[in-house]
Amino acid sequence: MPTYVLVLAGTAGNGKGLLGAVHDRLGRDGLYVLVDATGVTAATAYGVRAPADDASTVALYELPYDAGPLRSFERFVDVVAQGGAKAAQRAASARERYGDHDPAALYIGPGDRDNQSFLTGALLAGVPVSILLLVPYVRRWRGRLAGATRSKKPGSGRPRHPWLVPAAALASAAAVALTASLVFDQTRSSAAPPPTAADLGSRLDRVTEGLKHDAVYVDPESPRVLSAGRLSELHDRIRAFTRSAGGGPVYVLLVPQISEDESAGQEDVFTAAVHKRFGKDGLYVVADPLGGFIDVYNYGLRLDGDSLSFDLPDAISFGDRAAEEADDHALGDRLDALMTYLDKVPRTDEPTTEDGWSPTPEPVGDNVLPPLFSGDFKPGLFVGAVTALLALALTAGALAVAGRVLRRRRPVPQASSAPPLTAPTNPSRSYLRRTARTELGALADEFTDTARNAAQGDAPTGAPDTPDTPRPDLPSQARAWDCFDAAMLLVDGELDTLGAPEPGPAVLVAVVVLSRAGRAALRGEAGDLCCGVNPLHGPAVGRHHVRVSAEGTRRRRLPVCALCRDTAVAEPAAVHSLLMTLPAPDDGDGGRVAYFDADGPLTAVPQGIPRLIDEVRETTGVQ
């Protein structure tokens, strides 16, 4: 069908009324469509059968606001081609689906690109730096935790492939950069095509051509603000000024200045472009028929620049209240006042030329988004690095708390050199229970590791891997097994709960002594005796007569550790203070007794580890 399309920069009022007026003037039937910068705004069929209203509805609802006029007109034509029934159905569906919200936008703005750049920078720095900081830190934490809760083969905390973490960080950076480039792939902020040279020069050419015929150029598409009489008076004033002393040509441009034009609404840029194309010096006056502003620019006349740029009365430049309320902004009266003011402007000895201060706009790049790796990308890198450091601090705090909890649940087994210095003389039930569970668990772990290492031909767990490393021989392994077996008998085979009902203090001490002796045997340090003053002191270095009570001079020949031996030699009367006591059976008074007087297998401790093992087996009825 005949189709007539009106493409206008902007429309206001009744679009269908405009189409009707054009149809009446043209006198031809067909489909009339009005398109502006946003899309199809009105459509009416005259003398033809076309679903104009439904097609307009579909184009309005189905497309986002930034789809642009071309997509809008294409959608309009597609719906018209479907016919009336399908167009009506599609229009109803579009209203129902998009009645409360618009479709997602097709384009992003510079602010969105800044956000994308910032996010890309933050991830590009934050993810790799987090990997470089957190992975080694967590690995070291786990190594410390593992080393604290069980014996660990030296060197097992070091990564087998130290290049993996830097490689992972580098790979993550490449992945972030590639993913961001693919996801944030927008290059334009609008559907509008970039203007051509002809687009940018069309208005300037039109104005320049008009000035060749008339010193007053009136934009034909703008409201008429000067009557014929006013125009005649203005021409007379211009001719008079041109002939005056120090005067010259005056060119009045009644042209609107809006941000969408080739000069981006900057009057000085527009005037400079017109002067360059027109090629004639003079006084250029820009009078905006829409905004009502008047600006004056001097090119080559002997007029004082400050009087034109800074001293021009506001009543002329902007108008008074009455001018603001008037439809024509009182431009006729104000231009007449301007000519009167120009007659009084001081003359100069030399011609002056207006220096424009506004940067020349680049409309071709107005809708081009900046590159992704620019703008806020660098601040994003900084924030990402700082965030990685904060994540490290938070992780360190969280792991510190987790480490305390885990160590509280399963405390650190004592090193062989530590017990004499750290073992309490009067241990509580909770201390003995916690220590027994820790030491027995460590022995079980080392037993498993030793079996695995033996199959692989490695050094024993917990020993330095050197040619002089002592390796557990078969008797030592047998001793370790006997200690582990006896300890498990005392707790009924319950490694975690230590049996039920809960063993007494003497049994718990025996479990600790047997577990430590078993671990020592696995390290190739098997010994038959432990300290008889305090079994928790660890291996004995010999026997010595010691006082076991503060009352009297009763002495016993007991195996002693280095600490107790030195005390027995230097301060014999003080050795009894090192004697371990245990909580007495529940009698209500909270008393304590010497460990070898408590019920249980500890009476065999002074006779050595083998005797303690036999005592446990005899007590539990196991051969």
C-alpha positions in Angstrom: 0.0 0.0 0.0 1.2 3.6 -0.4 3.1 4.6 2.7 4.2 8.1 3.6 6.7 8.5 6.4 7.5 11.7 8.2 10.9 11.7 9.9 11.2 14.7 12.3 13.9 15.4 14.9 11.3 16.0 17.5 7.5 16.4 17.7 5.1 17.9 20.2 1.4 17.9 20.5 -1.0 15.7 18.5 1.0 13.5 16.1 -2.2 12.2 14.4 -3.3 15.7 13.9 -0.1 16.5 12.1 -0.5 13.4 9.9 -4.1 14.4 9.2 -3.0 17.9 8.1 -0.3 16.5 5.9 -2.8 14.0 4.3 -5.3 16.8 3.7 -2.6 19.0 2.1 -1.2 16.1 0.0 -4.5 14.7 -1.0 -3.4 11.1 -1.3 -4.7 8.0 0.5 -2.3 5.5 2.2 -0.6 4.7 5.4 0.9 7.8 7.1 3.6 7.2 9.8 5.3 9.7 12.0 8.8 8.8 13.2 10.9 10.9 15.6 14.2 10.2 17.5 12.5 7.6 19.7 10.6 5.6 17.1 7.1 5.4 15.6 5.0 7.9 17.5 1.8 8.0 15.4 0.3 6.2 12.5 -3.0 6.5 10.6 -4.5 4.7 7.6 -6.4 6.9 5.1 -8.4 4.9 2.5 -6.4 1.7 3.0 -6.9 -1.3 5.4 -3.9 -1.4 7.7 -3.7 -2.2 11.5 -1.9 1.1 12.2 -2.9 1.4 15.8 -2.0 -2.2 16.7 1.3 -2.0 14.9 2.1 1.2 16.8 1.2 -0.5 20.1 3.4 -3.4 19.4 6.4 -1.2 18.5 5.8 0.8 21.6 5.5 -2.1 24.1 7.8 -4.8 22.7 10.9 -2.6 22.2 12.9 -0.9 24.9 13.0 2.8 25.0 16.5 2.9 23.4 15.8 0.6 20.5 15.9 3.6 18.1 13.7 4.7 15.3 14.9 2.2 12.7 14.1 -0.8 14.8 10.8 0.7 15.8 9.8 1.3 12.2 10.9 -2.2 11.2 8.8 -3.8 14.0 5.9 -1.6 12.9 6.2 -2.8 9.3 6.4 -6.5 10.4 3.2 -6.2 12.4 1.4 -4.4 9.6 2.4 -7.2 7.2 0.8 -9.8 9.5 -2.7 -8.5 8.9 -5.4 -7.1 11.2 -6.3 -10.3 13.2 -2.7 -11.3 14.1 -1.7 -7.6 14.7 -4.6 -7.2 17.2 -3.7 -10.4 19.0 0.0 -9.4 19.2 -0.9 -5.9 20.5 -3.0 -7.4 23.3 -0.2 -9.8 24.2 2.3 -7.0 24.3 0.1 -4.9 26.6 -0.3 -7.8 28.9 3.3 -8.7 29.0 4.9 -5.3 29.2 2.1 -3.3 30.7 4.0 -2.9 34.1 7.6 -2.8 32.9 9.7 -2.1 29.9 11.9 -4.6 28.1 15.5 -4.6 29.1 17.6 -1.8 27.5 19.7 -2.6 24.5 22.5 -0.1 25.2 24.4 1.1 28.2 25.6 4.6 29.0 29.1 6.0 29.9 28.2 5.6 33.6 27.4 1.9 33.1 30.7 1.4 31.2 32.5 3.1 34.1 30.9 0.5 36.5 31.9 -2.3 34.2 35.5 -1.0 34.0 35.6 -0.7 37.8 34.3 -4.2 38.3 36.7 -5.6 35.8 39.6 -3.9 37.4 38.5 -5.0 40.9 38.2 -8.7 39.8 41.3 -8.6 37.7 43.4 -7.5 40.7 41.3 -9.1 43.5 41.0 -12.6 42.3 44.7 -13.3 41.4 46.0 -11.4 44.5 43.6 -13.4 46.7 44.9 -16.6 45.2 48.5 -15.6 45.7 47.8 -14.6 49.3 45.1 -17.0 50.6 46.2 -20.3 49.1 49.7 -20.3 50.7 48.3 -18.9 53.9 45.6 -21.6 54.2 48.2 -24.2 53.2 50.6 -23.0 56.0 47.7 -22.9 58.4 46.7 -26.4 57.7 50.3 -27.5 57.9 50.6 -25.9 61.3 47.4 -27.4 62.4 48.3 -30.8 61.2 51.8 -30.5 62.7 50.2 -29.4 66.0 47.6 -32.2 66.2 49.8 -35.0 64.8 53.3 -35.8 63.9 54.0 -34.8 60.3 56.7 -35.8 57.9 59.1 -32.9 57.4 58.7 -31.2 54.1 55.1 -32.4 53.7 54.0 -28.7 54.3 55.9 -27.6 51.3 54.0 -27.8 48.0 55.2 -30.4 45.6 54.6 -28.0 42.7 55.2 -24.4 43.9 54.5 -23.0 40.4 50.8 -24.1 40.6 49.7 -21.1 42.7 51.3 -18.4 40.5 50.0 -20.3 37.4 46.5 -20.4 38.9 46.6 -16.7 39.7 47.8 -15.9 36.1 45.1 -18.2 34.7 42.4 -16.5 36.8 43.6 -13.1 35.6 43.4 -14.2 32.0 40.0 -15.7 32.6 38.7 -12.5 34.2 40.0 -10.4 31.4 38.6 -12.7 28.7 35.2 -13.1 30.4 34.9 -9.4 30.9 35.7 -8.7 27.3 33.1 -11.2 26.2 30.4 -10.2 28.6 30.9 -6.4 28.5 31.2 -6.3 24.7 29.1 -3.2 24.2 30.7 -0.6 21.9 27.9 2.0 21.5 25.6 3.8 23.9 22.8 4.5 21.4 21.1 3.1 18.3 21.7 6.4 16.5 24.2 6.0 13.7 27.3 8.3 13.8 26.6 11.5 11.9 28.3 12.0 8.6 30.1 15.1 7.4 27.0 16.1 5.5 24.9 15.7 8.6 27.3 17.9 10.6 27.5 20.6 7.9 24.0 20.8 6.7 22.7 23.4 9.1 25.9 25.4 8.8 25.7 25.4 5.0 22.1 26.5 5.2 22.9 29.4 7.5 25.9 30.4 5.4 23.9 30.4 2.2 21.2 32.4 3.9 23.7 35.1 5.0 24.8 35.6 1.5 21.3 37.0 0.7 20.3 38.6 4.0 22.2 39.8 7.1 19.4 38.5 9.2 19.0 34.7 9.0 15.7 33.3 10.3 15.6 29.5 10.9 12.6 28.3 8.8 11.7 25.5 11.2 11.7 27.6 14.3 8.9 29.8 15.7 8.6 33.3 14.1 9.6 35.8 16.7 10.1 38.8 14.5 7.3 40.4 12.6 7.9 41.9 9.1 7.9 45.4 10.7 10.5 44.3 13.3 12.7 42.7 10.6 12.6 45.9 8.5 13.5 48.0 11.6 16.4 45.6 12.4 17.8 45.9 8.9 17.7 49.7 9.1 19.6 49.6 12.4 22.2 47.2 10.9 22.8 49.4 7.9 23.2 52.4 10.1 25.7 50.7 12.4 27.6 49.5 9.4 28.1 53.1 8.2 28.9 54.4 11.6 32.4 55.3 12.8 34.2 52.2 14.0 31.2 50.1 13.1 30.9 47.3 10.6 28.7 44.5 9.3 26.3 42.9 11.7 24.9 39.4 11.1 21.9 38.2 13.2 21.3 34.5 13.4 17.8 33.6 14.7 18.8 29.9 15.1 17.9 27.6 18.1 20.9 26.2 20.1 20.2 22.8 21.5 22.4 20.0 22.7 21.6 17.7 19.8 22.9 20.1 17.1 26.4 19.9 15.5 27.7 22.4 18.0 26.2 20.7 21.1 24.3 23.9 21.9 27.5 26.0 22.3 26.8 29.4 20.7 30.5 30.3 20.4 31.3 27.1 18.6 28.4 27.6 16.3 29.3 31.2 15.5 33.0 30.3 14.9 31.9 27.6 12.4 29.6 30.0 10.6 32.3 32.7 10.4 34.8 30.2 9.1 32.4 29.0 6.3 31.0 32.5 5.5 34.5 34.0 5.4 33.5 37.6 6.3 34.4 39.6 9.4 31.7 41.4 11.4 29.6 41.3 14.5 27.8 38.0 14.8 24.6 38.0 17.0 23.0 34.7 17.9 19.4 35.0 19.0 17.8 31.7 20.2 14.1 31.7 19.3 13.5 28.8 21.6 15.5 29.8 24.7 15.4 33.5 24.2 19.1 34.1 24.8 21.2 36.7 22.9 25.0 36.3 22.5 27.4 38.6 20.6 30.7 37.7 19.1 33.1 40.1 17.4 35.2 39.0 14.4 37.5 41.8 13.2 35.6 45.0 14.2 37.2 47.7 16.3 35.0 47.2 19.3 35.9 46.7 23.0 35.8 43.0 23.8 35.0 43.4 27.5 31.9 45.5 26.7 30.6 42.7 24.5 31.6 39.7 26.6 31.2 40.9 30.2 29.3 44.2 30.3 26.4 43.3 28.0 23.2 44.0 30.2 21.3 41.0 31.4 18.1 42.6 30.1 19.6 42.2 26.6 21.3 38.8 27.1 18.6 37.0 29.1 15.6 39.3 29.1 13.5 40.5 32.1 10.4 38.7 33.6 8.1 40.1 30.9 10.4 38.6 28.2 10.4 35.3 29.9 6.6 35.1 29.9 6.3 36.3 26.3 6.0 33.7 23.5 8.6 35.6 21.4 10.8 36.3 24.4 10.6 40.0 23.4 13.5 39.4 21.0 12.4 42.3 18.7 12.7 44.9 21.5 15.9 43.3 22.9 17.6 43.3 19.5 16.7 46.9 19.1 18.2 47.6 22.5 21.3 45.7 21.5 21.8 47.9 18.4 21.5 51.0 20.7 24.0 49.5 23.1 26.4 48.7 20.2 26.4 52.4 19.1 27.8 53.2 22.6 30.4 50.5 22.8 33.9 52.0 23.0 36.0 51.7 19.8 39.6 50.3 19.7 42.6 51.3 17.7 43.0 47.8 16.3 40.4 45.2 15.2 39.6 42.5 17.8 38.5 39.0 17.3 36.5 36.8 19.7 38.4 33.8 21.1 36.1 30.9 21.6 36.5 29.2 25.0 34.3 26.2 24.5 36.0 23.0 23.2 34.8 21.8 19.8 32.5 18.9 20.3 33.0 15.6 18.5 29.5 14.3 17.7 30.9 11.4 15.7 32.1 9.8 19.0 29.2 10.9 21.2 27.6 7.4 21.1 30.9 5.5 21.2 31.6 3.9 24.6 35.1 4.2 26.0 37.2 1.0 26.0 36.5 -1.4 28.8 40.1 -1.2 30.2 40.0 2.6 30.7 38.3 5.1 32.9 37.6 3.5 36.3 39.6 0.4 35.4 42.7 1.6 37.4 40.7 2.6 40.5 39.1 -0.8 40.3 42.6 -2.4 40.3 43.5 -0.6 43.5 40.2 -1.5 45.2 40.6 -5.1 44.1 44.1 -5.3 45.6 42.9 -3.7 48.9 39.9 -6.1 49.0 42.3 -9.0 48.6 44.3 -7.8 51.6 41.1 -7.4 53.6 40.1 -10.9 52.6 43.4 -12.1 53.9 43.0 -10.3 57.2 39.4 -11.7 57.6 40.6 -15.2 56.6 43.5 -15.0 59.1 41.1 -14.0 61.9 38.6 -16.7 61.0 41.3 -19.4 60.7 42.8 -18.3 64.0 39.4 -18.8 65.7 38.9 -22.1 63.9 42.4 -23.2 65.0 41.7 -22.5 68.6 38.5 -24.4 68.4 40.1 -27.4 66.7 43.1 -27.4 69.1 40.7 -27.2 72.0 38.9 -30.2 70.7 42.1 -32.0 69.9 45.0 -30.4 71.7 48.6 -30.5 70.6 50.5 -33.7 71.5 53.6 -32.9 73.6 57.1 -33.1 72.0 59.5 -35.4 73.7 61.5 -32.5 75.1 58.5 -30.6 76.4 56.9 -32.7 79.1 59.3 -32.1 82.0 58.7 -28.4 81.6 55.0 -28.3 80.9 53.5 -31.4 82.6 51.5 -30.4 85.7 52.2 -31.9 89.1 48.5 -32.0 90.1 46.7 -32.6 86.8 42.9 -32.3 86.8 40.6 -34.9 85.3 39.8 -32.7 82.3 43.5 -32.2 81.6 44.2 -35.9 81.8 41.2 -36.7 79.6 42.1 -34.1 77.0 45.8 -35.1 77.0 45.0 -38.9 76.8 42.7 -38.4 73.8 45.4 -36.2 72.1 48.3 -38.5 72.7 46.4 -41.7 71.8 45.1 -40.1 68.6 48.6 -39.0 67.7 50.0 -42.5 68.2 47.2 -44.0 66.1 48.0 -41.5 63.3 51.7 -42.2 63.4 51.1 -45.9 63.4 49.2 -45.5 60.1 51.8 -43.2 58.6 54.6 -45.6 59.7 52.9 -48.5 58.0 52.5 -46.5 54.8 56.1 -45.2 54.9 57.4 -48.7 55.5 55.5 -49.9 52.4 57.0 -47.0 50.4 60.5 -47.3 51.9 60.4 -43.8 53.5 61.9 -42.5 56.7 59.7 -42.8 59.8 57.1 -40.2 60.4 58.4 -37.2 62.3 62.1 -37.9 61.7 64.4 -35.9 59.6 65.0 -37.6 56.2 68.9 -37.9 56.3 71.3 -40.8 56.0 71.6 -40.8 59.9 67.9 -41.0 60.4 67.1 -43.7 63.0 64.5 -46.1 61.6 62.3 -48.2 63.8 63.5 -51.8 63.8 61.1 -54.8 64.3 61.5 -54.8 68.1 60.8 -51.0 68.2 57.7 -51.6 66.1 56.6 -54.4 68.3 57.1 -52.2 71.4 55.0 -49.4 69.7 52.3 -51.9 68.9 52.3 -53.3 72.5 52.0 -49.7 73.9 49.2 -48.9 71.5 47.4 -52.2 72.2 47.7 -51.7 76.0 46.4 -48.1 75.7 43.4 -49.2 73.6 42.6 -52.0 76.1 42.4 -49.3 78.9 39.8 -47.4 76.9 37.9 -50.4 75.6 39.0 -49.6 72.0 37.2 -46.2 72.0 39.7 -43.8 70.6 37.5 -40.7 70.6 35.4 -41.3 73.7 38.0 -43.1 75.8 35.4 -45.7 76.7 32.4 -45.7 79.0 32.2 -45.2 81.8 34.9 -42.6 81.8 38.3 -44.1 82.9 39.7 -42.9 86.2 42.7 -40.5 86.5 45.2 -43.3 87.0 44.0 -45.1 83.8 44.2 -41.8 81.9 47.8 -41.3 83.0 48.6 -44.8 81.9 47.1 -44.1 78.5 49.3 -40.9 78.2 52.5 -42.7 79.2 51.9 -45.7 76.9 51.0 -43.4 74.0 54.1 -41.3 74.4 56.3 -44.4 74.8 54.7 -45.9 71.6 55.4 -42.7 69.6 59.0 -42.7 70.9 59.4 -46.3 69.8 58.2 -45.4 66.3 60.9 -42.7 66.2 63.5 -45.3 67.1 63.8 -43.8 70.6 62.4 -46.7 72.5 63.2 -46.7 76.3 62.1 -49.0 79.1 61.7 -46.4 81.8 59.7 -43.2 82.3 60.1 -40.7 85.2 58.9 -42.3 88.4 58.4 -38.9 90.1 55.9 -37.7 87.5 55.2 -40.2 84.7 54.1 -37.2 82.5 57.7 -36.0 82.5 58.5 -38.6 79.9 61.6 -40.9 79.5 63.9 -41.4 82.5 67.7 -40.9 82.3 68.5 -43.1 85.2 67.5 -44.1 88.8 68.0 -42.1 91.9 67.0 -42.1 95.5 64.4 -39.4 96.0 62.2 -38.2 98.9 58.6 -38.8 98.0 57.1 -37.0 101.0 57.6 -33.8 102.8 57.2 -35.6 106.1 60.1 -37.7 107.4 63.1 -38.9 105.4 61.5 -41.8 103.5 63.2 -42.3 100.2 62.5 -44.5 97.2 64.8 -45.5 94.3 62.9 -44.4 91.3 63.6 -43.8 87.6 63.9 -40.0 87.1 64.0 -37.6 84.2 66.8 -35.0 83.8 64.8 -32.4 85.7 64.0 -34.5 88.7 67.5 -35.9 88.8 69.0 -32.4 88.9 66.5 -31.4 91.6 67.3 -34.5 93.6 71.0 -33.6 93.5 70.7 -29.9 94.1 67.7 -29.8 96.4 66.9 -33.2 97.7 64.2 -31.9 100.1 62.3 -30.3 97.2 61.9 -33.4 95.0 58.6 -34.3 96.6 57.1 -31.1 95.2 57.5 -32.6 91.7 55.7 -35.8 92.6 52.5 -36.2 90.6 49.3 -36.5 92.6 45.9 -37.6 91.3 42.4 -36.8 92.5 41.4 -39.1 95.3 38.3 -41.3 94.8 35.1 -39.3 95.2 34.9 -38.9 98.9 33.6 -35.3 99.0 36.7 -33.6 100.4 38.6 -33.1 97.0 41.8 -34.7 98.3 44.7 -36.0 96.3 47.0 -39.0 96.5 50.4 -39.9 95.0 50.0 -41.5 91.7 51.5 -44.9 92.7 49.0 -45.1 95.6 46.0 -44.6 93.3 43.9 -47.6 92.1 45.0 -48.7 88.7 48.0 -49.9 86.7 50.3 -47.0 87.7 52.0 -49.0 90.5 54.0 -50.7 87.7 55.4 -47.4 86.3 58.6 -47.4 88.5 59.4 -50.9 87.1 59.3 -49.7 83.4 57.2 -49.6 80.3 57.2 -53.4 79.7 56.0 -54.0 83.2 53.2 -51.4 82.8 52.1 -53.2 79.6 52.0 -56.5 81.4 50.1 -54.9 84.3 47.5 -53.5 81.9 47.0 -56.9 80.2 46.8 -58.7 83.5 44.3 -56.1 84.8 42.1 -56.5 81.7 42.5 -60.2 81.4 44.3 -60.3 78.0 47.3 -62.5 77.3 
